[in-house]
Amino acid sequence: MAGAESQGKLMLIQLGNGGDPETFESVCGVKDKSLSINNEVVDTTRPNCDNPSAPLNYSGAYGIRTISLSGNGVATSSETYQRVVQHAIGQAYANAKIIVPLWGTFTGTVVFNKVDVSGPMQGELEFSLELTMTGDITFELDVLT
């Protein structure tokens, strides 16, 4: 049985309210979430000028890092859900925290790549979202005691 600290429900997307000081509130209704860190690698391999027939050994360096998150769930009448809608429609940036149990907290600005909404005839209004962190991103390690 997994410990309480590793439960998926504790992976949170929090949006800033734009205040001073800014406070962050969880986007309610998000059931399933997935975080992706994509480290693009730049090929820096060079042939040996002194021995051009020597085998080439791969050499790489980190390029662009992309941190993105997707999620889906049930639409709510919460303020943070309304902020998601407003930011997506207005193509506005938002300050956000992404909290990942046993990892830590990513803090920075996000863009909303995609927000979908669907409503089955007999069921709750559902939504899905995709967001990407942009600019400076801080990471605070989750210190386990």
C-alpha positions in Angstrom: 0.0 0.0 0.0 1.3 3.4 -1.0 2.0 6.0 1.7 -0.3 8.9 2.1 2.4 11.3 0.8 2.5 9.6 -2.6 -1.2 9.7 -3.4 -1.9 11.2 -6.8 -4.6 13.4 -5.4 -1.8 15.4 -3.7 -0.3 16.4 -7.1 -1.7 19.9 -7.4 -2.0 22.7 -9.9 -2.2 26.0 -8.1 -2.8 29.4 -9.8 -1.8 32.8 -8.4 -4.5 35.4 -7.8 -2.3 38.3 -9.1 -2.5 40.0 -5.7 0.3 41.5 -3.7 1.4 39.4 -1.9 0.2 36.7 -4.4 -1.6 33.7 -3.0 -2.0 30.4 -4.8 -5.1 28.3 -4.9 -5.6 24.8 -6.2 -7.5 24.4 -9.5 -10.5 22.3 -8.2 -12.0 19.4 -10.0 -8.7 18.1 -11.6 -8.8 14.3 -11.1 -6.0 13.0 -13.4 -2.7 14.9 -13.8 0.5 14.2 -15.7 3.8 16.1 -15.5 6.4 15.9 -18.3 9.9 17.2 -18.3 11.4 17.2 -21.8 15.2 17.9 -22.0 16.1 18.6 -25.6 19.6 17.5 -26.3 21.8 19.3 -28.8 24.3 17.2 -30.8 27.8 18.7 -30.1 29.7 15.8 -31.8 32.8 16.9 -33.7 35.2 14.9 -35.8 38.7 14.4 -34.6 40.8 16.8 -36.7 44.0 15.0 -36.0 42.6 11.6 -37.0 39.6 12.1 -39.3 39.1 8.3 -39.7 38.7 7.8 -36.0 35.3 6.6 -34.8 33.0 9.5 -33.8 31.7 9.3 -30.3 28.5 11.1 -29.5 28.7 14.3 -27.5 25.6 16.1 -26.3 24.6 19.1 -24.3 21.3 20.2 -22.9 19.2 22.5 -25.0 15.7 23.7 -24.3 13.9 22.2 -21.3 10.1 22.0 -21.4 8.0 21.4 -18.3 4.4 20.7 -19.1 1.4 19.4 -17.3 -1.9 18.0 -18.5 -5.0 17.1 -16.5 -8.7 16.4 -16.7 -11.6 16.4 -14.4 -15.0 17.8 -13.5 -15.7 21.5 -14.1 -16.6 23.4 -10.9 -17.9 26.9 -10.1 -14.7 27.7 -8.2 -12.8 30.9 -8.8 -9.6 29.1 -9.9 -11.5 27.1 -12.6 -12.9 30.4 -13.8 -9.4 31.8 -13.9 -8.3 28.9 -16.1 -11.1 29.7 -18.6 -10.2 33.5 -18.6 -6.5 32.9 -19.1 -7.1 30.4 -21.9 -9.6 32.6 -23.7 -7.5 35.8 -23.2 -4.2 34.1 -24.0 -3.0 35.5 -20.7 0.0 34.3 -18.6 -0.6 33.0 -15.1 1.7 32.5 -12.2 1.5 28.9 -11.0 2.8 26.2 -8.7 2.9 22.6 -9.6 3.2 20.4 -6.5 4.4 16.9 -7.1 4.5 14.6 -4.0 7.9 13.1 -3.2 9.5 15.5 -5.8 8.8 19.1 -4.9 7.2 22.3 -6.1 7.8 23.9 -9.5 7.0 27.7 -9.5 6.8 30.0 -12.5 4.7 31.4 -15.3 2.5 29.1 -17.4 0.7 29.4 -20.7 -2.4 27.4 -21.4 -1.8 25.4 -24.6 -5.2 23.9 -24.6 -8.4 23.8 -22.6 -11.2 21.5 -23.7 -14.7 21.1 -22.2 -17.3 18.4 -22.9 -20.7 17.6 -21.5 -22.2 14.2 -21.8 -26.0 14.1 -22.0 -26.2 12.5 -18.7 -23.2 13.5 -16.6 -21.2 16.3 -15.3 -19.4 18.9 -17.4 -15.9 17.8 -17.8 -12.7 19.6 -18.9 -9.1 18.9 -19.8 -6.2 21.2 -19.9 -2.6 21.4 -21.1 -0.2 24.0 -19.8 3.5 24.7 -20.2 5.8 26.6 -17.9 7.7 29.5 -19.5 10.5 31.7 -18.5 12.3 31.3 -15.2 11.2 28.2 -13.2 12.2 27.5 -9.6 12.1 24.1 -8.0 11.9 23.5 -4.3 12.8 19.9 -3.4 10.3 18.1 -1.2 12.3 17.3 1.9 11.2 14.0 3.5 11.5 13.7 7.2 
